Amino acid sequence: MKKEINFSEGVELCRQNSQRLATSGRAIIENENGSDPYGLFLLYIAYEEIAKAIFCFFVNKGWISYAFVKEIFGSHESKIFLYEEIFLTFSVDGRTAYLGGQKLGDITLDDFIKKHKQQISSHRDLTKKFLYVEPMGNHWHLPFKSIKNIKTKQKLIEDKIDALEAVLYALENERYSTRMNKFKLFKDDSGNIVLQFDTT
């Protein structure tokens, strides 16, 4: 009998890989000899990896099937839409989880991909520009060594990573008794992103 893969382990490994990628990305950006686009690329992939950790958690809880998550692992688009959707429509009722008003196991990925097409396209275009030489009209695009406002761009993607890490923490500790849109992101005195329930 074929042994089933351990998705609890998958959660930890995806989280670990996300942290490694983010650390490497920051190191490249902070090194004066590093190339900013390469550092940002690693941060963007770290963002996708923490999204994968959340999907692994969903499988481990029995909310979605292995077949569904295999499609997730093969699709950059689905990892990108998770951030856009989870704060708006994620909820848990008893042992059943919902996203976009649908039971997690009944979700059609194409519906979410169409809904967030603009954000997905922007994310993919940026990551390609970080790495590749490509023809653009009658000239060539070469990734720049430095990026204007790199710290602002770095903070934007790091905040997304921090937010998904906070969501994963809330899920693992079963702090999801209501919809995620009741949660707000705050910064503590140390500048860390904290996910808290908004009682206002």
Helices and strands as residue ranges (DSSP letters): H 7-30, H 36-60, H 66-73, H 76-89, E 91-93, E 96-99, E 102-103, G 104-106, H 109-115, H 117-131, E 134-136, E 139-141, H 150-172, G 180-182, E 183-187, E 193-197
